[in-house]
Structure formats: C-alpha cells, structure tokens
Amino acid sequence: MVQGIFWILDNGAKWKDLPTEFGPKSTVHDRFHGGAEGGVFERVMRRAGRRVEQRGGFKLYESFVDATFAGRGKAVTALASLASAGA
C-alpha cells in the first residue's frame, strides 16, 4: 500500500493508472486519504526531519515543500496542502 501511494506521488498519475502490483486502487486510495486526514504523513515527515537534523543535516524549520517541482496529480496537491498546513 505504501509503495502504491509513493508511486502515485512520484508519478503524479491518476488513481485509475495505479499498477495492479500495488493492490486494489480503491484500497490504496482510501489508505492515502485516511493517512492524510489522520496526520500520518505529517508525522512521518517530522520524524524524518528530526533524524536528518540529528545527523547534522538541514534544520527542519529551514525547509519547505515546493510544489513547483512536484507532479500536479490530486495526490500531490493533497500532500502539499498538508505540508503547508502543518508548517
């Protein structure tokens, strides 16, 4: 399921184009929206950011999501909205 979500985000594809290897489209779609609404992606990004900070990388508060480099699929737009709301 997670790989299917990232496939959509990476490709900017429509849910109907999700390859069958990732499972039923409707299930992957429902998991994405459940995770987005439940704050799962925000928590994952914050934890990943803290790990990078601990290893001497960038500071989370110095970073932002720039959608100009991302695909324009609905999934990407939803994730970008979550990222800006949590900042």
PDB file with one MODEL, atoms N, CA, C and O in Angstrom:
MODEL        1
ATOM      1  N   MET A   1       0.814  -1.188   0.000  1.00  0.00           N
ATOM      2  CA  MET A   1       0.000   0.000   0.000  1.00  0.00           C
ATOM      3  C   MET A   1       0.864   1.262   0.000  1.00  0.00           C
ATOM      4  O   MET A   1       0.627   2.184  -0.780  1.00  0.00           O
ATOM      5  N   VAL A   2       1.851   1.293   0.866  1.00  0.00           N
ATOM      6  CA  VAL A   2       2.707   2.478   0.966  1.00  0.00           C
ATOM      7  C   VAL A   2       3.459   2.699  -0.345  1.00  0.00           C
ATOM      8  O   VAL A   2       3.594   3.836  -0.798  1.00  0.00           O
ATOM      9  N   GLN A   3       3.945   1.632  -0.950  1.00  0.00           N
ATOM     10  CA  GLN A   3       4.643   1.772  -2.230  1.00  0.00           C
ATOM     11  C   GLN A   3       3.704   2.313  -3.301  1.00  0.00           C
ATOM     12  O   GLN A   3       4.116   3.107  -4.146  1.00  0.00           O
ATOM     13  N   GLY A   4       2.456   1.890  -3.269  1.00  0.00           N
ATOM     14  CA  GLY A   4       1.473   2.393  -4.226  1.00  0.00           C
ATOM     15  C   GLY A   4       1.219   3.876  -4.039  1.00  0.00           C
ATOM     16  O   GLY A   4       1.101   4.615  -5.017  1.00  0.00           O
ATOM     17  N   ILE A   5       1.133   4.319  -2.793  1.00  0.00           N
ATOM     18  CA  ILE A   5       0.937   5.743  -2.504  1.00  0.00           C
ATOM     19  C   ILE A   5       2.126   6.534  -3.036  1.00  0.00           C
ATOM     20  O   ILE A   5       1.947   7.558  -3.694  1.00  0.00           O
ATOM     21  N   PHE A   6       3.330   6.066  -2.755  1.00  0.00           N
ATOM     22  CA  PHE A   6       4.509   6.786  -3.236  1.00  0.00           C
ATOM     23  C   PHE A   6       4.638   6.721  -4.756  1.00  0.00           C
ATOM     24  O   PHE A   6       5.177   7.646  -5.365  1.00  0.00           O
ATOM     25  N   TRP A   7       4.153   5.650  -5.379  1.00  0.00           N
ATOM     26  CA  TRP A   7       4.167   5.576  -6.834  1.00  0.00           C
ATOM     27  C   TRP A   7       3.291   6.697  -7.412  1.00  0.00           C
ATOM     28  O   TRP A   7       3.688   7.383  -8.354  1.00  0.00           O
ATOM     29  N   ILE A   8       2.106   6.869  -6.838  1.00  0.00           N
ATOM     30  CA  ILE A   8       1.200   7.939  -7.286  1.00  0.00           C
ATOM     31  C   ILE A   8       1.854   9.300  -7.077  1.00  0.00           C
ATOM     32  O   ILE A   8       1.841  10.138  -7.978  1.00  0.00           O
ATOM     33  N   LEU A   9       2.424   9.527  -5.899  1.00  0.00           N
ATOM     34  CA  LEU A   9       3.039  10.821  -5.599  1.00  0.00           C
ATOM     35  C   LEU A   9       4.231  11.089  -6.516  1.00  0.00           C
ATOM     36  O   LEU A   9       4.427  12.218  -6.967  1.00  0.00           O
ATOM     37  N   ASP A  10       5.016  10.069  -6.789  1.00  0.00           N
ATOM     38  CA  ASP A  10       6.197  10.236  -7.624  1.00  0.00           C
ATOM     39  C   ASP A  10       5.843  10.515  -9.078  1.00  0.00           C
ATOM     40  O   ASP A  10       6.504  11.315  -9.740  1.00  0.00           O
ATOM     41  N   ASN A  11       4.806   9.859  -9.571  1.00  0.00           N
ATOM     42  CA  ASN A  11       4.445   9.972 -10.985  1.00  0.00           C
ATOM     43  C   ASN A  11       3.400  11.042 -11.273  1.00  0.00           C
ATOM     44  O   ASN A  11       3.235  11.449 -12.423  1.00  0.00           O
ATOM     45  N   GLY A  12       2.696  11.500 -10.247  1.00  0.00           N
ATOM     46  CA  GLY A  12       1.623  12.461 -10.478  1.00  0.00           C
ATOM     47  C   GLY A  12       0.492  11.851 -11.293  1.00  0.00           C
ATOM     48  O   GLY A  12      -0.266  12.563 -11.951  1.00  0.00           O
ATOM     49  N   ALA A  13       0.386  10.534 -11.243  1.00  0.00           N
ATOM     50  CA  ALA A  13      -0.613   9.812 -12.029  1.00  0.00           C
ATOM     51  C   ALA A  13      -1.978   9.855 -11.352  1.00  0.00           C
ATOM     52  O   ALA A  13      -2.107  10.226 -10.185  1.00  0.00           O
ATOM     53  N   LYS A  14      -2.974   9.469 -12.108  1.00  0.00           N
ATOM     54  CA  LYS A  14      -4.325   9.348 -11.559  1.00  0.00           C
ATOM     55  C   LYS A  14      -4.445   7.979 -10.888  1.00  0.00           C
ATOM     56  O   LYS A  14      -3.743   7.031 -11.240  1.00  0.00           O
ATOM     57  N   TRP A  15      -5.341   7.903  -9.925  1.00  0.00           N
ATOM     58  CA  TRP A  15      -5.511   6.651  -9.197  1.00  0.00           C
ATOM     59  C   TRP A  15      -5.859   5.503 -10.129  1.00  0.00           C
ATOM     60  O   TRP A  15      -5.444   4.368  -9.894  1.00  0.00           O
ATOM     61  N   LYS A  16      -6.618   5.783 -11.187  1.00  0.00           N
ATOM     62  CA  LYS A  16      -7.012   4.717 -12.125  1.00  0.00           C
ATOM     63  C   LYS A  16      -5.810   4.106 -12.836  1.00  0.00           C
ATOM     64  O   LYS A  16      -5.900   2.999 -13.367  1.00  0.00           O
ATOM     65  N   ASP A  17      -4.685   4.819 -12.848  1.00  0.00           N
ATOM     66  CA  ASP A  17      -3.481   4.334 -13.529  1.00  0.00           C
ATOM     67  C   ASP A  17      -2.533   3.567 -12.610  1.00  0.00           C
ATOM     68  O   ASP A  17      -1.465   3.140 -13.049  1.00  0.00           O
ATOM     69  N   LEU A  18      -2.900   3.387 -11.362  1.00  0.00           N
ATOM     70  CA  LEU A  18      -2.046   2.666 -10.413  1.00  0.00           C
ATOM     71  C   LEU A  18      -1.883   1.210 -10.862  1.00  0.00           C
ATOM     72  O   LEU A  18      -2.879   0.513 -11.055  1.00  0.00           O
ATOM     73  N   PRO A  19      -0.649   0.747 -11.028  1.00  0.00           N
ATOM     74  CA  PRO A  19      -0.432  -0.651 -11.437  1.00  0.00           C
ATOM     75  C   PRO A  19      -1.017  -1.635 -10.420  1.00  0.00           C
ATOM     76  O   PRO A  19      -1.034  -1.362  -9.219  1.00  0.00           O
ATOM     77  N   THR A  20      -1.487  -2.759 -10.904  1.00  0.00           N
ATOM     78  CA  THR A  20      -2.135  -3.761 -10.050  1.00  0.00           C
ATOM     79  C   THR A  20      -1.184  -4.352  -9.010  1.00  0.00           C
ATOM     80  O   THR A  20      -1.634  -4.900  -8.004  1.00  0.00           O
ATOM     81  N   GLU A  21       0.123  -4.247  -9.242  1.00  0.00           N
ATOM     82  CA  GLU A  21       1.086  -4.821  -8.298  1.00  0.00           C
ATOM     83  C   GLU A  21       1.009  -4.169  -6.917  1.00  0.00           C
ATOM     84  O   GLU A  21       1.509  -4.733  -5.943  1.00  0.00           O
ATOM     85  N   PHE A  22       0.384  -2.981  -6.818  1.00  0.00           N
ATOM     86  CA  PHE A  22       0.280  -2.278  -5.541  1.00  0.00           C
ATOM     87  C   PHE A  22      -1.012  -2.588  -4.798  1.00  0.00           C
ATOM     88  O   PHE A  22      -1.247  -2.056  -3.713  1.00  0.00           O
ATOM     89  N   GLY A  23      -1.842  -3.435  -5.366  1.00  0.00           N
ATOM     90  CA  GLY A  23      -3.094  -3.787  -4.717  1.00  0.00           C
ATOM     91  C   GLY A  23      -4.265  -3.056  -5.349  1.00  0.00           C
ATOM     92  O   GLY A  23      -4.101  -2.311  -6.315  1.00  0.00           O
ATOM     93  N   PRO A  24      -5.452  -3.278  -4.791  1.00  0.00           N
ATOM     94  CA  PRO A  24      -6.651  -2.635  -5.341  1.00  0.00           C
ATOM     95  C   PRO A  24      -6.548  -1.107  -5.263  1.00  0.00           C
ATOM     96  O   PRO A  24      -6.199  -0.546  -4.225  1.00  0.00           O
ATOM     97  N   LYS A  25      -6.855  -0.464  -6.365  1.00  0.00           N
ATOM     98  CA  LYS A  25      -6.765   1.004  -6.425  1.00  0.00           C
ATOM     99  C   LYS A  25      -7.594   1.673  -5.335  1.00  0.00           C
ATOM    100  O   LYS A  25      -7.142   2.621  -4.693  1.00  0.00           O
ATOM    101  N   SER A  26      -8.799   1.176  -5.133  1.00  0.00           N
ATOM    102  CA  SER A  26      -9.686   1.802  -4.147  1.00  0.00           C
ATOM    103  C   SER A  26      -9.118   1.678  -2.736  1.00  0.00           C
ATOM    104  O   SER A  26      -9.265   2.595  -1.928  1.00  0.00           O
ATOM    105  N   THR A  27      -8.480   0.573  -2.436  1.00  0.00           N
ATOM    106  CA  THR A  27      -7.902   0.379  -1.105  1.00  0.00           C
ATOM    107  C   THR A  27      -6.713   1.303  -0.891  1.00  0.00           C
ATOM    108  O   THR A  27      -6.598   1.931   0.161  1.00  0.00           O
ATOM    109  N   VAL A  28      -5.822   1.391  -1.885  1.00  0.00           N
ATOM    110  CA  VAL A  28      -4.658   2.279  -1.778  1.00  0.00           C
ATOM    111  C   VAL A  28      -5.131   3.726  -1.652  1.00  0.00           C
ATOM    112  O   VAL A  28      -4.600   4.491  -0.848  1.00  0.00           O
ATOM    113  N   HIS A  29      -6.128   4.091  -2.445  1.00  0.00           N
ATOM    114  CA  HIS A  29      -6.699   5.445  -2.403  1.00  0.00           C
ATOM    115  C   HIS A  29      -7.267   5.753  -1.021  1.00  0.00           C
ATOM    116  O   HIS A  29      -7.008   6.818  -0.459  1.00  0.00           O
ATOM    117  N   ASP A  30      -8.045   4.811  -0.476  1.00  0.00           N
ATOM    118  CA  ASP A  30      -8.633   5.005   0.854  1.00  0.00           C
ATOM    119  C   ASP A  30      -7.561   5.130   1.929  1.00  0.00           C
ATOM    120  O   ASP A  30      -7.694   5.953   2.835  1.00  0.00           O
ATOM    121  N   ARG A  31      -6.504   4.333   1.846  1.00  0.00           N
ATOM    122  CA  ARG A  31      -5.412   4.408   2.820  1.00  0.00           C
ATOM    123  C   ARG A  31      -4.694   5.751   2.725  1.00  0.00           C
ATOM    124  O   ARG A  31      -4.325   6.334   3.744  1.00  0.00           O
ATOM    125  N   PHE A  32      -4.494   6.244   1.492  1.00  0.00           N
ATOM    126  CA  PHE A  32      -3.854   7.545   1.317  1.00  0.00           C
ATOM    127  C   PHE A  32      -4.678   8.637   1.991  1.00  0.00           C
ATOM    128  O   PHE A  32      -4.146   9.434   2.765  1.00  0.00           O
ATOM    129  N   HIS A  33      -5.964   8.671   1.699  1.00  0.00           N
ATOM    130  CA  HIS A  33      -6.795   9.728   2.271  1.00  0.00           C
ATOM    131  C   HIS A  33      -6.947   9.571   3.786  1.00  0.00           C
ATOM    132  O   HIS A  33      -6.996  10.566   4.509  1.00  0.00           O
ATOM    133  N   GLY A  34      -7.020   8.342   4.263  1.00  0.00           N
ATOM    134  CA  GLY A  34      -7.080   8.130   5.710  1.00  0.00           C
ATOM    135  C   GLY A  34      -5.815   8.609   6.396  1.00  0.00           C
ATOM    136  O   GLY A  34      -5.870   9.226   7.460  1.00  0.00           O
ATOM    137  N   GLY A  35      -4.674   8.323   5.781  1.00  0.00           N
ATOM    138  CA  GLY A  35      -3.396   8.768   6.337  1.00  0.00           C
ATOM    139  C   GLY A  35      -3.240  10.268   6.281  1.00  0.00           C
ATOM    140  O   GLY A  35      -2.708  10.882   7.206  1.00  0.00           O
ATOM    141  N   ALA A  36      -3.706  10.858   5.193  1.00  0.00           N
ATOM    142  CA  ALA A  36      -3.604  12.317   5.038  1.00  0.00           C
ATOM    143  C   ALA A  36      -4.481  13.016   6.074  1.00  0.00           C
ATOM    144  O   ALA A  36      -4.039  13.957   6.733  1.00  0.00           O
ATOM    145  N   GLU A  37      -5.697  12.566   6.213  1.00  0.00           N
ATOM    146  CA  GLU A  37      -6.620  13.189   7.167  1.00  0.00           C
ATOM    147  C   GLU A  37      -6.215  12.911   8.607  1.00  0.00           C
ATOM    148  O   GLU A  37      -6.464  13.731   9.491  1.00  0.00           O
ATOM    149  N   GLY A  38      -5.596  11.771   8.849  1.00  0.00           N
ATOM    150  CA  GLY A  38      -5.193  11.400  10.202  1.00  0.00           C
ATOM    151  C   GLY A  38      -3.844  11.971  10.625  1.00  0.00           C
ATOM    152  O   GLY A  38      -3.405  11.748  11.754  1.00  0.00           O
ATOM    153  N   GLY A  39      -3.184  12.703   9.735  1.00  0.00           N
ATOM    154  CA  GLY A  39      -1.909  13.322  10.070  1.00  0.00           C
ATOM    155  C   GLY A  39      -0.712  12.397   9.983  1.00  0.00           C
ATOM    156  O   GLY A  39       0.371  12.745  10.453  1.00  0.00           O
ATOM    157  N   VAL A  40      -0.885  11.223   9.388  1.00  0.00           N
ATOM    158  CA  VAL A  40       0.204  10.247   9.298  1.00  0.00           C
ATOM    159  C   VAL A  40       1.390  10.815   8.520  1.00  0.00           C
ATOM    160  O   VAL A  40       2.533  10.710   8.965  1.00  0.00           O
ATOM    161  N   PHE A  41       1.120  11.418   7.359  1.00  0.00           N
ATOM    162  CA  PHE A  41       2.217  11.926   6.529  1.00  0.00           C
ATOM    163  C   PHE A  41       2.964  13.055   7.221  1.00  0.00           C
ATOM    164  O   PHE A  41       4.186  13.154   7.119  1.00  0.00           O
ATOM    165  N   GLU A  42       2.241  13.888   7.909  1.00  0.00           N
ATOM    166  CA  GLU A  42       2.898  14.979   8.640  1.00  0.00           C
ATOM    167  C   GLU A  42       3.827  14.421   9.711  1.00  0.00           C
ATOM    168  O   GLU A  42       4.952  14.898   9.865  1.00  0.00           O
ATOM    169  N   ARG A  43       3.368  13.416  10.453  1.00  0.00           N
ATOM    170  CA  ARG A  43       4.203  12.810  11.496  1.00  0.00           C
ATOM    171  C   ARG A  43       5.440  12.142  10.900  1.00  0.00           C
ATOM    172  O   ARG A  43       6.538  12.254  11.446  1.00  0.00           O
ATOM    173  N   VAL A  44       5.257  11.446   9.779  1.00  0.00           N
ATOM    174  CA  VAL A  44       6.399  10.790   9.125  1.00  0.00           C
ATOM    175  C   VAL A  44       7.426  11.830   8.695  1.00  0.00           C
ATOM    176  O   VAL A  44       8.623  11.653   8.921  1.00  0.00           O
ATOM    177  N   MET A  45       6.966  12.910   8.078  1.00  0.00           N
ATOM    178  CA  MET A  45       7.890  13.953   7.612  1.00  0.00           C
ATOM    179  C   MET A  45       8.609  14.618   8.785  1.00  0.00           C
ATOM    180  O   MET A  45       9.803  14.905   8.692  1.00  0.00           O
ATOM    181  N   ARG A  46       7.908  14.862   9.869  1.00  0.00           N
ATOM    182  CA  ARG A  46       8.550  15.483  11.035  1.00  0.00           C
ATOM    183  C   ARG A  46       9.601  14.555  11.654  1.00  0.00           C
ATOM    184  O   ARG A  46      10.690  15.001  12.016  1.00  0.00           O
ATOM    185  N   ARG A  47       9.271  13.271  11.774  1.00  0.00           N
ATOM    186  CA  ARG A  47      10.240  12.316  12.337  1.00  0.00           C
ATOM    187  C   ARG A  47      11.455  12.176  11.439  1.00  0.00           C
ATOM    188  O   ARG A  47      12.588  12.132  11.919  1.00  0.00           O
ATOM    189  N   ALA A  48      11.220  12.105  10.135  1.00  0.00           N
ATOM    190  CA  ALA A  48      12.346  12.014   9.202  1.00  0.00           C
ATOM    191  C   ALA A  48      13.203  13.270   9.290  1.00  0.00           C
ATOM    192  O   ALA A  48      14.431  13.188   9.257  1.00  0.00           O
ATOM    193  N   GLY A  49      12.567  14.426   9.400  1.00  0.00           N
ATOM    194  CA  GLY A  49      13.301  15.681   9.531  1.00  0.00           C
ATOM    195  C   GLY A  49      14.144  15.725  10.791  1.00  0.00           C
ATOM    196  O   GLY A  49      15.278  16.203  10.768  1.00  0.00           O
ATOM    197  N   ARG A  50      13.597  15.230  11.887  1.00  0.00           N
ATOM    198  CA  ARG A  50      14.360  15.202  13.141  1.00  0.00           C
ATOM    199  C   ARG A  50      15.590  14.304  13.014  1.00  0.00           C
ATOM    200  O   ARG A  50      16.657  14.629  13.534  1.00  0.00           O
ATOM    201  N   ARG A  51      15.437  13.178  12.321  1.00  0.00           N
ATOM    202  CA  ARG A  51      16.596  12.287  12.130  1.00  0.00           C
ATOM    203  C   ARG A  51      17.680  12.958  11.304  1.00  0.00           C
ATOM    204  O   ARG A  51      18.868  12.820  11.594  1.00  0.00           O
ATOM    205  N   VAL A  52      17.272  13.676  10.285  1.00  0.00           N
ATOM    206  CA  VAL A  52      18.259  14.387   9.458  1.00  0.00           C
ATOM    207  C   VAL A  52      18.956  15.453  10.297  1.00  0.00           C
ATOM    208  O   VAL A  52      20.173  15.620  10.208  1.00  0.00           O
ATOM    209  N   GLU A  53      18.181  16.182  11.117  1.00  0.00           N
ATOM    210  CA  GLU A  53      18.773  17.197  11.994  1.00  0.00           C
ATOM    211  C   GLU A  53      19.779  16.567  12.950  1.00  0.00           C
ATOM    212  O   GLU A  53      20.864  17.111  13.153  1.00  0.00           O
ATOM    213  N   GLN A  54      19.428  15.429  13.536  1.00  0.00           N
ATOM    214  CA  GLN A  54      20.309  14.749  14.483  1.00  0.00           C
ATOM    215  C   GLN A  54      21.611  14.305  13.832  1.00  0.00           C
ATOM    216  O   GLN A  54      22.643  14.230  14.499  1.00  0.00           O
ATOM    217  N   ARG A  55      21.573  14.016  12.567  1.00  0.00           N
ATOM    218  CA  ARG A  55      22.772  13.575  11.843  1.00  0.00           C
ATOM    219  C   ARG A  55      23.551  14.738  11.250  1.00  0.00           C
ATOM    220  O   ARG A  55      24.490  14.526  10.482  1.00  0.00           O
ATOM    221  N   GLY A  56      23.170  15.971  11.598  1.00  0.00           N
ATOM    222  CA  GLY A  56      23.913  17.130  11.145  1.00  0.00           C
ATOM    223  C   GLY A  56      23.504  17.666   9.788  1.00  0.00           C
ATOM    224  O   GLY A  56      24.230  18.453   9.180  1.00  0.00           O
ATOM    225  N   GLY A  57      22.343  17.242   9.311  1.00  0.00           N
ATOM    226  CA  GLY A  57      21.850  17.722   8.019  1.00  0.00           C
ATOM    227  C   GLY A  57      21.112  19.042   8.193  1.00  0.00           C
ATOM    228  O   GLY A  57      21.403  19.809   9.111  1.00  0.00           O
ATOM    229  N   PHE A  58      20.177  19.298   7.327  1.00  0.00           N
ATOM    230  CA  PHE A  58      19.423  20.546   7.369  1.00  0.00           C
ATOM    231  C   PHE A  58      18.570  20.637   8.627  1.00  0.00           C
ATOM    232  O   PHE A  58      18.348  19.636   9.309  1.00  0.00           O
ATOM    233  N   LYS A  59      18.103  21.814   8.925  1.00  0.00           N
ATOM    234  CA  LYS A  59      17.179  22.044  10.039  1.00  0.00           C
ATOM    235  C   LYS A  59      15.761  22.005   9.479  1.00  0.00           C
ATOM    236  O   LYS A  59      15.480  22.626   8.453  1.00  0.00           O
ATOM    237  N   LEU A  60      14.879  21.286  10.140  1.00  0.00           N
ATOM    238  CA  LEU A  60      13.514  21.133   9.656  1.00  0.00           C
ATOM    239  C   LEU A  60      12.835  22.485   9.467  1.00  0.00           C
ATOM    240  O   LEU A  60      12.101  22.668   8.496  1.00  0.00           O
ATOM    241  N   TYR A  61      13.061  23.421  10.359  1.00  0.00           N
ATOM    242  CA  TYR A  61      12.408  24.720  10.253  1.00  0.00           C
ATOM    243  C   TYR A  61      12.971  25.560   9.106  1.00  0.00           C
ATOM    244  O   TYR A  61      12.387  26.582   8.745  1.00  0.00           O
ATOM    245  N   GLU A  62      14.087  25.145   8.538  1.00  0.00           N
ATOM    246  CA  GLU A  62      14.678  25.854   7.402  1.00  0.00           C
ATOM    247  C   GLU A  62      14.210  25.273   6.063  1.00  0.00           C
ATOM    248  O   GLU A  62      14.630  25.740   5.005  1.00  0.00           O
ATOM    249  N   SER A  63      13.358  24.276   6.106  1.00  0.00           N
ATOM    250  CA  SER A  63      12.954  23.558   4.910  1.00  0.00           C
ATOM    251  C   SER A  63      11.498  23.829   4.573  1.00  0.00           C
ATOM    252  O   SER A  63      10.713  24.245   5.426  1.00  0.00           O
ATOM    253  N   PHE A  64      11.155  23.590   3.328  1.00  0.00           N
ATOM    254  CA  PHE A  64       9.779  23.747   2.884  1.00  0.00           C
ATOM    255  C   PHE A  64       9.530  22.837   1.687  1.00  0.00           C
ATOM    256  O   PHE A  64      10.467  22.353   1.052  1.00  0.00           O
ATOM    257  N   VAL A  65       8.260  22.616   1.390  1.00  0.00           N
ATOM    258  CA  VAL A  65       7.880  21.833   0.233  1.00  0.00           C
ATOM    259  C   VAL A  65       7.560  22.808  -0.885  1.00  0.00           C
ATOM    260  O   VAL A  65       6.735  23.705  -0.717  1.00  0.00           O
ATOM    261  N   ASP A  66       8.206  22.634  -2.015  1.00  0.00           N
ATOM    262  CA  ASP A  66       7.983  23.495  -3.163  1.00  0.00           C
ATOM    263  C   ASP A  66       7.294  22.675  -4.248  1.00  0.00           C
ATOM    264  O   ASP A  66       7.934  21.867  -4.921  1.00  0.00           O
ATOM    265  N   ALA A  67       6.011  22.882  -4.414  1.00  0.00           N
ATOM    266  CA  ALA A  67       5.224  22.077  -5.349  1.00  0.00           C
ATOM    267  C   ALA A  67       5.555  22.360  -6.806  1.00  0.00           C
ATOM    268  O   ALA A  67       5.069  21.644  -7.682  1.00  0.00           O
ATOM    269  N   THR A  68       6.355  23.366  -7.098  1.00  0.00           N
ATOM    270  CA  THR A  68       6.688  23.634  -8.492  1.00  0.00           C
ATOM    271  C   THR A  68       7.519  22.509  -9.091  1.00  0.00           C
ATOM    272  O   THR A  68       7.581  22.377 -10.313  1.00  0.00           O
ATOM    273  N   PHE A  69       8.156  21.698  -8.260  1.00  0.00           N
ATOM    274  CA  PHE A  69       8.964  20.594  -8.750  1.00  0.00           C
ATOM    275  C   PHE A  69       8.243  19.261  -8.645  1.00  0.00           C
ATOM    276  O   PHE A  69       8.806  18.223  -8.992  1.00  0.00           O
ATOM    277  N   ALA A  70       7.010  19.277  -8.174  1.00  0.00           N
ATOM    278  CA  ALA A  70       6.251  18.046  -7.987  1.00  0.00           C
ATOM    279  C   ALA A  70       5.226  17.895  -9.107  1.00  0.00           C
ATOM    280  O   ALA A  70       4.878  18.864  -9.782  1.00  0.00           O
ATOM    281  N   GLY A  71       4.755  16.680  -9.291  1.00  0.00           N
ATOM    282  CA  GLY A  71       3.697  16.443 -10.260  1.00  0.00           C
ATOM    283  C   GLY A  71       2.433  17.167  -9.842  1.00  0.00           C
ATOM    284  O   GLY A  71       2.313  17.596  -8.695  1.00  0.00           O
ATOM    285  N   ARG A  72       1.523  17.302 -10.728  1.00  0.00           N
ATOM    286  CA  ARG A  72       0.297  18.041 -10.445  1.00  0.00           C
ATOM    287  C   ARG A  72      -0.897  17.129 -10.201  1.00  0.00           C
ATOM    288  O   ARG A  72      -2.039  17.566 -10.342  1.00  0.00           O
ATOM    289  N   GLY A  73      -0.659  15.878  -9.839  1.00  0.00           N
ATOM    290  CA  GLY A  73      -1.759  14.974  -9.551  1.00  0.00           C
ATOM    291  C   GLY A  73      -2.483  15.398  -8.287  1.00  0.00           C
ATOM    292  O   GLY A  73      -1.941  16.146  -7.473  1.00  0.00           O
ATOM    293  N   LYS A  74      -3.703  14.923  -8.124  1.00  0.00           N
ATOM    294  CA  LYS A  74      -4.501  15.275  -6.945  1.00  0.00           C
ATOM    295  C   LYS A  74      -3.825  14.825  -5.662  1.00  0.00           C
ATOM    296  O   LYS A  74      -3.915  15.506  -4.640  1.00  0.00           O
ATOM    297  N   ALA A  75      -3.149  13.685  -5.706  1.00  0.00           N
ATOM    298  CA  ALA A  75      -2.478  13.176  -4.506  1.00  0.00           C
ATOM    299  C   ALA A  75      -1.367  14.118  -4.075  1.00  0.00           C
ATOM    300  O   ALA A  75      -1.206  14.384  -2.884  1.00  0.00           O
ATOM    301  N   VAL A  76      -0.604  14.622  -5.025  1.00  0.00           N
ATOM    302  CA  VAL A  76       0.487  15.540  -4.714  1.00  0.00           C
ATOM    303  C   VAL A  76      -0.074  16.832  -4.151  1.00  0.00           C
ATOM    304  O   VAL A  76       0.467  17.378  -3.189  1.00  0.00           O
ATOM    305  N   THR A  77      -1.155  17.324  -4.742  1.00  0.00           N
ATOM    306  CA  THR A  77      -1.785  18.549  -4.255  1.00  0.00           C
ATOM    307  C   THR A  77      -2.268  18.367  -2.823  1.00  0.00           C
ATOM    308  O   THR A  77      -2.107  19.266  -1.998  1.00  0.00           O
ATOM    309  N   ALA A  78      -2.855  17.222  -2.519  1.00  0.00           N
ATOM    310  CA  ALA A  78      -3.332  16.954  -1.164  1.00  0.00           C
ATOM    311  C   ALA A  78      -2.171  16.905  -0.169  1.00  0.00           C
ATOM    312  O   ALA A  78      -2.268  17.449   0.931  1.00  0.00           O
ATOM    313  N   LEU A  79      -1.082  16.255  -0.555  1.00  0.00           N
ATOM    314  CA  LEU A  79       0.088  16.168   0.326  1.00  0.00           C
ATOM    315  C   LEU A  79       0.721  17.541   0.537  1.00  0.00           C
ATOM    316  O   LEU A  79       1.126  17.869   1.653  1.00  0.00           O
ATOM    317  N   ALA A  80       0.810  18.343  -0.518  1.00  0.00           N
ATOM    318  CA  ALA A  80       1.373  19.683  -0.406  1.00  0.00           C
ATOM    319  C   ALA A  80       0.509  20.551   0.524  1.00  0.00           C
ATOM    320  O   ALA A  80       1.040  21.362   1.283  1.00  0.00           O
ATOM    321  N   SER A  81      -0.800  20.385   0.465  1.00  0.00           N
ATOM    322  CA  SER A  81      -1.696  21.131   1.342  1.00  0.00           C
ATOM    323  C   SER A  81      -1.461  20.765   2.799  1.00  0.00           C
ATOM    324  O   SER A  81      -1.456  21.629   3.676  1.00  0.00           O
ATOM    325  N   LEU A  82      -1.267  19.484   3.046  1.00  0.00           N
ATOM    326  CA  LEU A  82      -0.980  19.018   4.407  1.00  0.00           C
ATOM    327  C   LEU A  82       0.336  19.590   4.905  1.00  0.00           C
ATOM    328  O   LEU A  82       0.440  20.022   6.053  1.00  0.00           O
ATOM    329  N   ALA A  83       1.331  19.591   4.045  1.00  0.00           N
ATOM    330  CA  ALA A  83       2.656  20.082   4.445  1.00  0.00           C
ATOM    331  C   ALA A  83       2.601  21.566   4.794  1.00  0.00           C
ATOM    332  O   ALA A  83       3.209  21.992   5.776  1.00  0.00           O
ATOM    333  N   SER A  84       1.882  22.352   4.005  1.00  0.00           N
ATOM    334  CA  SER A  84       1.814  23.780   4.284  1.00  0.00           C
ATOM    335  C   SER A  84       0.970  24.074   5.508  1.00  0.00           C
ATOM    336  O   SER A  84       1.238  25.043   6.218  1.00  0.00           O
ATOM    337  N   ALA A  85      -0.042  23.264   5.774  1.00  0.00           N
ATOM    338  CA  ALA A  85      -0.894  23.463   6.949  1.00  0.00           C
ATOM    339  C   ALA A  85      -0.149  23.124   8.240  1.00  0.00           C
ATOM    340  O   ALA A  85      -0.405  23.722   9.285  1.00  0.00           O
ATOM    341  N   GLY A  86       0.763  22.172   8.163  1.00  0.00           N
ATOM    342  CA  GLY A  86       1.496  21.748   9.364  1.00  0.00           C
ATOM    343  C   GLY A  86       2.721  22.572   9.660  1.00  0.00           C
ATOM    344  O   GLY A  86       3.328  22.407  10.718  1.00  0.00           O
ATOM    345  N   ALA A  87       3.104  23.456   8.760  1.00  0.00           N
ATOM    346  CA  ALA A  87       4.342  24.223   8.925  1.00  0.00           C
ATOM    347  C   ALA A  87       4.196  25.346   9.910  1.00  0.00           C
ATOM    348  O   ALA A  87       5.153  26.081  10.155  1.00  0.00           O
TER     349      ALA A  87
ENDMDL
END
